[in-house]
Amino acid sequence: MLPPLRAAWRRICIISRWIDDGWVGDLIGAICLFIILFMGLFMGVMFQ
């Protein structure tokens, strides 16, 4: 890989690890679970 691309990838990995370790990752996970459950309920009502 090119050096700037490798540096950018390393930065993305560090930031994603920081988000996953903190409360922000838990918040994102809870929001995603809520959206998945809501979409499941919505599709269940639509295809009833």
DALIN-V132403 format. One record per residue. N is the residue number from 1. RES is the residue in one letter. OMEGA is omega in radians with two decimals (* if undefined). D_FIRST is the distance of its C-alpha to the first C-alpha in Angstrom with 1 decimal. Layout:
n=N res=RES omega=OMEGA d_first=D_FIRST
n=N res=RES omega=OMEGA d_first=D_FIRST
//
This chain:
n=1 res=M omega=3.08 d_first=0.0
n=2 res=L omega=-3.12 d_first=3.7
n=3 res=P omega=3.12 d_first=6.4
n=4 res=P omega=3.12 d_first=8.5
n=5 res=L omega=3.11 d_first=6.6
n=6 res=R omega=3.11 d_first=6.2
n=7 res=A omega=3.12 d_first=9.8
n=8 res=A omega=3.13 d_first=10.9
n=9 res=W omega=3.11 d_first=10.0
n=10 res=R omega=3.12 d_first=11.9
n=11 res=R omega=3.11 d_first=14.6
n=12 res=I omega=3.13 d_first=15.1
n=13 res=C omega=3.13 d_first=15.5
n=14 res=I omega=-3.13 d_first=17.9
n=15 res=I omega=-3.13 d_first=19.9
n=16 res=S omega=3.08 d_first=20.2
n=17 res=R omega=3.12 d_first=21.4
n=18 res=W omega=3.13 d_first=23.9
n=19 res=I omega=-3.10 d_first=25.1
n=20 res=D omega=-3.11 d_first=25.6
n=21 res=D omega=-3.05 d_first=27.5
n=22 res=G omega=-3.13 d_first=29.8
n=23 res=W omega=3.13 d_first=32.6
n=24 res=V omega=3.10 d_first=30.4
n=25 res=G omega=3.08 d_first=28.7
n=26 res=D omega=3.13 d_first=32.3
n=27 res=L omega=3.12 d_first=33.4
n=28 res=I omega=3.11 d_first=30.6
n=29 res=G omega=3.12 d_first=31.4
n=30 res=A omega=3.12 d_first=35.2
n=31 res=I omega=3.13 d_first=34.7
n=32 res=C omega=3.10 d_first=32.7
n=33 res=L omega=3.12 d_first=35.4
n=34 res=F omega=3.14 d_first=38.1
n=35 res=I omega=3.13 d_first=36.6
n=36 res=I omega=3.12 d_first=36.2
n=37 res=L omega=3.13 d_first=39.9
n=38 res=F omega=3.12 d_first=41.1
n=39 res=M omega=3.08 d_first=39.5
n=40 res=G omega=3.08 d_first=41.0
n=41 res=L omega=-3.13 d_first=44.4
n=42 res=F omega=-3.14 d_first=44.1
n=43 res=M omega=3.08 d_first=43.3
n=44 res=G omega=3.11 d_first=46.1
n=45 res=V omega=-3.10 d_first=48.5
n=46 res=M omega=-3.06 d_first=47.4
n=47 res=F omega=-3.11 d_first=47.6
n=48 res=Q omega=* d_first=50.8
//
